[in-house]
């Protein structure tokens, strides 16, 4: 039998590096390697490269090198405790003071490890084999069936999933989505190819094929055109979107362009209407935060960002707002001055999000330093929420608090976990570990605070009951179905949420049609 040689081409490596740079947000570097490597002419450029594939391959290579280094006389020595590194030469710590070959793996197990680093399949259970049991008395297999059950399906099986509808109409990945705050039917989405879609999806709709969205095109440059952020005005008259190429647009629910910036600038990463809807903040890689007058369609004022990127903005009230970003600080601004009236410091790395609680008395922030913080706006003091093992991506306030209890916040990080925290003490109350990949993109509470939904690069959506702190429902969108954003319907009469998919689809989950939720009925936390 002929042996087919393994061949790695420079073009394949370039495509892997390009994908890594894009996923990491290094758009200029990605553009450079695309241009210099002529990747748009490559047959590999159109292939789907899973998120994190380069790091995954390097990790497997490092494991292979470790096995190769410690292979000795037909078995594998595992005494060495010295770490392996991609850049540093490995020096074994096995010396005369250690017992050599204290633990060895038989050759057949090593062969499996070298052949894809896969574990052997579990042994089949016979009638006399006891089932695995969790501490709460429920066997693991039954528990998984209860928590996942028929709700875990691929997108090809979507017609079998009660309450889930997937809508076609986009031609590229859907990055953002948001329900209108005043119209139950209207949903806006933004895509990688710079298009904004307006969907009319009545509650209870069961025929996804009959829905055709209205489309608004930005006609931006070919290379950088991703829609990065979306926000509705409080009165539902306008939906604002920002893009990588710096274009800001306000559109009406009837898909008409209301206003936009005339010139391209640097990427817009955050947008937020003021509570009254009079003002619109835009922040990003531009060294200034822009304040737009929505009524006059004019740029009212710019607030300096000290040459640091602005990653998020949030309003305290109609005259005060906060920003956060690459300078590791939170700045509090007032509209009548361009200088911060207060700067909150404590984080040691980029701050990715900042959110204000419903009473406008506290802020919550999350950072690449692996922590979240809650800040007292009156005193400027903070409480540290520490426990994640990687950079934090999202932080959210629970919309409702039980009488006599402290407010809660939720965070998710690149360690594939979601955590619930006491905002006053910083105590971690619960850790959810259901996602199978590290990148979590979406975190959202329902308006009542009863349910929390998460979504990530693994294509999974998990919904948790905040009363019992348990996972009650899960769904998987299938291959190439990373979940980028989740937005709950802002209506007391409707229990559903929309989600934006990498697979160029928009999904809607109607809780009133899912048995797990019909029995509990969405309501207060009491």
Secondary structure, 3 states (H helix, E strand, C coil): CCCCCCCCCHHHHHHHHHHHHHHCCCHHHHHHHHHHCCHHHCCCCCCCCCCCHHHHHHHHHHHHHHHHHHEECCEEECCCCCCCCCCCCCCCCCCCCCCCCCCEECHHHHHHHHCCCCCCCCCCCCCCCCCCECCCCCEHHHHHHHHCHHHCCCHHHHHHCCCEEEECCCCCCEEEEEECCCCCCEEEEEECCCEEEEEECCCCCCCHHHCCCEEEECCCCCCCCCEEEEEECCCCCCEEEEECCCCEEEECCCCCEEEECCCCCCCEEEEEECCCCCEEEEEECCCEEEEEECCCCEEEEEEECCCCCEEEEEEEECCEEEEEECCCEEEEEECCCCCCCEEEECCCCCEEEEEECCCCCEEEEEECCCEEEEEECCCCCEEEEECCCCCEEEEEECCCCCCCCCCEEEEEECCCCEEEEECCCCCEEEEECCCCCCCEEEEEECCCCCEEEEEECCCEEEEEECCCCEEEEEEECCCCCCEEEEEECCCCCCCEEEEEECCCCEEEEEHHHCHHHHCCCCCCCC
